[in-house]
Amino acid sequence: MKTIRKFTAAAAAAMTLSSAASAGDIVEIASGAERFSTLVAAVSAAGLVETLQGPGPFTVYAPVNDAFAVLPEGTVETLLKTENKAQLTNVLFYHVDDRKLSAEMIPSGSNYFKPVLDSERLCITKTSSGVSIADGTGELANVIIANIEADNGVIHVIDKVLLPGTRPACH
């Protein structure tokens, strides 16, 4: 099990700056940040821009570009192909909750959460050290910046792409 990273002062400052400057919906905020360019390309390829610009509320666990870069070679390119739109949509919906869940609303300990991809579950663990998310592979993503406020929800920046699979075990 990976160690959950503590929020650094720099992350807290980035979170505060991002929250203060967050006039716009989730897609507008993500589009305005280079660190989400791969995610924005995926959302566009899946035809989900209008959905995520909708009224929400949404919570998006948004992987940074580096998270996509560590996927097996060719994974992103394959998912972005038109014939793989359904699979890409499933991966993206695994990163979205249809409620607005600020970090403060996540209970301490390990708890199952149901993303929009309703055939799957996420195990979100909150400790005094931070928040981690176990996906269907059992791997952990760490929330590296929490609570980027949008007009239609909230974004939590994560360091791993969440992948569906067998139900993650909460500890």
C-alpha positions in Angstrom: 0.0 0.0 0.0 1.4 3.4 -1.0 1.9 6.0 1.6 -0.7 8.8 1.5 1.1 12.1 0.8 0.5 15.0 3.2 -0.8 18.2 1.7 2.2 20.5 1.3 2.1 24.2 1.8 2.6 24.6 -2.0 -0.4 22.3 -2.6 -2.5 24.3 -0.1 -1.5 27.6 -1.8 -2.3 26.2 -5.2 -5.7 24.9 -4.0 -6.5 28.4 -2.5 -5.4 30.1 -5.7 -7.3 27.7 -7.9 -10.4 28.0 -5.8 -10.3 31.8 -5.7 -9.9 32.0 -9.5 -12.6 29.3 -10.3 -15.2 31.2 -12.2 -16.5 28.6 -14.6 -17.7 25.0 -14.9 -15.5 21.9 -14.5 -14.6 21.8 -18.2 -13.6 25.5 -18.3 -11.4 25.1 -15.3 -9.8 21.9 -16.6 -9.3 23.5 -20.0 -7.5 26.5 -18.5 -4.9 24.3 -16.8 -2.1 22.7 -18.8 -1.8 19.8 -16.3 -5.2 18.5 -17.4 -4.7 18.7 -21.2 -4.8 14.9 -21.6 -8.0 14.7 -19.5 -9.6 17.5 -21.5 -8.7 15.7 -24.8 -10.2 12.5 -23.4 -13.4 14.3 -22.3 -13.7 15.8 -25.7 -13.1 12.5 -27.6 -15.8 10.8 -25.5 -18.3 13.5 -26.2 -18.7 14.4 -22.6 -17.9 18.2 -22.7 -21.6 19.2 -22.6 -22.3 16.7 -19.8 -19.6 18.1 -17.6 -20.6 21.6 -18.4 -24.1 20.8 -17.2 -25.6 22.0 -13.9 -24.2 19.1 -11.9 -23.4 18.8 -9.2 -20.3 16.8 -10.0 -17.2 15.8 -8.2 -14.4 15.0 -10.6 -11.3 13.1 -9.6 -9.0 14.7 -12.2 -5.8 12.9 -13.2 -2.9 15.1 -14.2 -1.0 14.5 -17.5 1.8 12.6 -15.7 -0.9 10.1 -14.5 -1.8 9.3 -18.1 1.9 9.2 -19.1 2.5 6.2 -16.8 -0.2 4.0 -18.3 1.1 1.2 -20.5 2.4 2.5 -23.9 -0.4 3.1 -26.4 -3.2 3.0 -23.8 -4.2 6.7 -24.2 -4.0 6.6 -28.0 -6.1 3.4 -28.1 -8.7 4.9 -25.8 -8.9 8.1 -27.9 -9.9 6.2 -31.1 -13.5 6.6 -32.2 -14.2 2.8 -32.0 -13.2 2.8 -28.3 -15.5 5.7 -27.3 -17.6 3.4 -25.0 -14.5 2.2 -23.1 -13.2 5.7 -22.8 -16.5 6.9 -21.5 -16.5 4.2 -18.8 -13.0 5.2 -17.7 -14.0 8.8 -17.5 -17.3 8.2 -15.7 -15.2 6.2 -13.2 -13.7 9.6 -12.2 -17.0 11.4 -11.7 -19.5 11.4 -8.8 -22.9 12.9 -9.3 -22.7 14.8 -6.0 -20.5 17.7 -4.9 -18.2 16.1 -2.4 -15.7 18.5 -0.8 -12.8 16.9 1.0 -14.4 17.9 4.3 -17.5 15.8 3.3 -15.5 12.6 2.9 -15.7 10.6 6.1 -12.6 9.5 7.9 -11.5 5.9 7.3 -12.2 3.8 4.2 -15.6 4.0 2.6 -17.1 2.9 -0.7 -18.3 5.6 -3.1 -20.4 5.0 -6.2 -19.1 6.9 -9.3 -21.3 7.7 -12.3 -20.0 4.4 -13.8 -22.5 2.6 -11.6 -21.2 -0.9 -12.2 -18.1 0.0 -10.2 -17.1 1.3 -6.8 -14.2 3.4 -5.5 -12.7 3.0 -2.0 -11.8 6.4 -0.7 -9.7 6.5 2.4 -9.3 9.7 4.4 -6.7 10.0 7.2 -4.9 12.8 8.9 -2.3 12.4 6.2 -4.7 13.0 3.3 -7.0 11.2 0.9 -6.4 8.2 -1.4 -8.6 6.4 -3.8 -8.4 2.7 -4.6 -9.7 1.8 -8.0 -10.8 -1.5 -9.5 -7.2 -2.6 -9.9 -6.5 -2.1 -6.2 -4.0 0.6 -7.0 -4.1 3.9 -5.2 -4.4 7.4 -6.4 -3.6 10.2 -4.1 -5.5 13.5 -3.9 -2.7 16.0 -4.5 -4.9 19.1 -4.6 -8.4 19.1 -3.1 -11.5 21.3 -3.5 -11.0 23.3 -6.7 -14.4 24.9 -6.7 -16.4 25.1 -10.0 -19.8 26.5 -10.7 -21.2 23.0 -11.1 -19.2 21.0 -8.6 -15.7 20.4 -7.3 -12.4 19.0 -8.7 -9.9 16.9 -6.7 -6.6 16.6 -8.5 -5.2 13.0 -8.4 -1.9 11.4 -9.4 -3.2 8.3 -11.1 -5.8 7.4 -13.7 -8.5 5.4 -12.0 -9.3 2.2 -13.8 -12.4 0.0 -13.5 -11.9 -3.6 -12.6 -12.8 -5.9 -9.7 -14.4 -4.2 -6.7 -11.7 -2.5 -4.6 -11.3 -3.7 -1.1 -11.7 -1.0 1.6 -9.4 -1.6 4.6 
